[in-house]
C-alpha cells in the first residue's frame, strides 16, 4: 500500500471528522476532539493514502491501529496489513469482530478500556435504592446552594480554568488537566459544548462533551470544587435534564484501571459496559 504518516494536528479534522461521524458506535474514542486532546498521551499519527487510519499507543504501552470509518471486509483487510509484531487493532466493537476472526486473527480486551454508559433517565432522576445516596446528595446541594448554569462560552473560559485549577489542588493530580484546559480553549474548533455552574455567583463546576451518536452524549470532562457537597450529583442531574430529548444515553468513558475512577463510575450503576476489543495475529 502507498501511505504516508503525520503526527495528528488540528488540520486533520477536515479528513477525520466526516469519517468518524459515520461510525455511530457507543465508543468514546471515535471522536476527533478526543483524538486531538489526547494526541500527546497516545502519540497519535494519521495514516493516509490507500487507507486512512490512526496509529497510537494505549495507556499500557501497546502500539495500535485505530479504524476511522465504518468497517467492511476491504477496510479490515487494509487495516490488518498495517499491523506489526506486538501491535493490535483497537478499539474494535463487538459487531466488527467477525471481519477479523474470519481471517484468523484473535482478540482480547482490558477492563480498564471499557466505557461506562448510563441512561439519561437514570441521571435525570437517580431512581431506586442503589442511587438513594446520589439522590440525597442532590437534595443537600439544592437545599443549601443557589446555582446558576450558563453556556460555557469564550467570555467564561477563565472561570472554567479557575475551577480546573481548584480541582487540581483538591485532587492532588494533574491527570488530564492539560487536555481539559485545551478543550476549554478550543470548544468551537473541536465542536464541543459545555456548561459552567456558579454557586452564589462564584464559578464552581463545568462540564464539556459532545454527541458521539445520534442518541448518545459523551462527557469528556466534568470538573467541580468538591467543597460544595453534592455538586457532582447536581452537575450530572442538571445536564441530563437539560439535554435535548433525542439523547437517551450518557457515555462517561473508561476508568483506565484506576480504582478510584472505577469506584466512582460504578457507583452511578451503569446500564451498559461497552467492551473495546484489541485484535491481533495469534
Rosetta blueprint (number, residue, H / E / L):
1 X L
2 X L
3 X E
4 X E
5 X E
6 X E
7 X E
8 X L
9 X L
10 X H
11 X H
12 X H
13 X H
14 X H
15 X H
16 X H
17 X H
18 X H
19 X H
20 X H
21 X L
22 X L
23 X L
24 X L
25 X L
26 X L
27 X L
28 X L
29 X L
30 X L
31 X L
32 X H
33 X H
34 X H
35 X H
36 X H
37 X H
38 X L
39 X H
40 X H
41 X H
42 X H
43 X L
44 X L
45 X E
46 X E
47 X E
48 X E
49 X E
50 X L
51 X L
52 X L
53 X E
54 X E
55 X E
56 X E
57 X E
58 X L
59 X L
60 X L
61 X L
62 X L
63 X E
64 X E
65 X E
66 X E
67 X E
68 X L
69 X L
70 X L
71 X L
72 X L
73 X H
74 X H
75 X H
76 X H
77 X H
78 X H
79 X H
80 X H
81 X H
82 X L
83 X L
84 X L
85 X L
86 X L
87 X L
88 X E
89 X E
90 X E
91 X E
92 X E
93 X L
94 X H
95 X H
96 X H
97 X L
98 X H
99 X H
100 X H
101 X H
102 X L
103 X L
104 X L
105 X L
106 X E
107 X E
108 X E
109 X L
110 X L
111 X H
112 X H
113 X H
114 X L
115 X E
116 X E
117 X E
118 X E
119 X E
120 X H
121 X H
122 X H
123 X H
124 X H
125 X H
126 X L
127 X L
128 X L
129 X H
130 X H
131 X H
132 X H
133 X H
134 X H
135 X H
136 X H
137 X H
138 X H
139 X H
140 X H
141 X H
142 X H
143 X H
144 X H
145 X L
146 X L
147 X E
148 X E
149 X E
150 X E
151 X E
152 X L
153 X L
154 X H
155 X H
156 X H
157 X H
158 X H
159 X H
160 X H
161 X H
162 X H
163 X H
164 X H
165 X H
166 X H
167 X H
168 X H
169 X H
170 X H
171 X H
172 X L
173 X L
174 X L
175 X L
176 X L
177 X H
178 X H
179 X H
180 X H
181 X H
182 X H
183 X H
184 X H
185 X H
186 X L
187 X L
188 X L
189 X L
190 X L
191 X L
192 X L
193 X E
194 X E
195 X E
196 X E
197 X E
198 X E
199 X E
200 X L
201 X L
202 X E
203 X E
204 X E
205 X E
206 X E
207 X E
208 X E
209 X E
210 X E
211 X E
212 X E
213 X E
214 X L
215 X L
216 X E
217 X E
218 X E
219 X E
220 X E
221 X E
222 X E
223 X E
224 X E
225 X L
226 X L
227 X L
228 X L
229 X L
230 X L
231 X H
232 X H
233 X H
234 X H
235 X H
236 X H
237 X H
238 X H
239 X H
240 X H
241 X H
242 X H
243 X L
244 X L
245 X L
246 X L
247 X L
248 X L
249 X E
250 X E
251 X E
252 X L
253 X L
254 X L
255 X L
256 X L
257 X L
258 X L
259 X H
260 X H
261 X H
262 X H
263 X H
264 X H
265 X H
266 X H
267 X L
268 X L
269 X L
270 X L
271 X L
272 X E
273 X E
274 X E
275 X L
276 X L
277 X E
278 X E
279 X E
280 X E
281 X L
282 X L
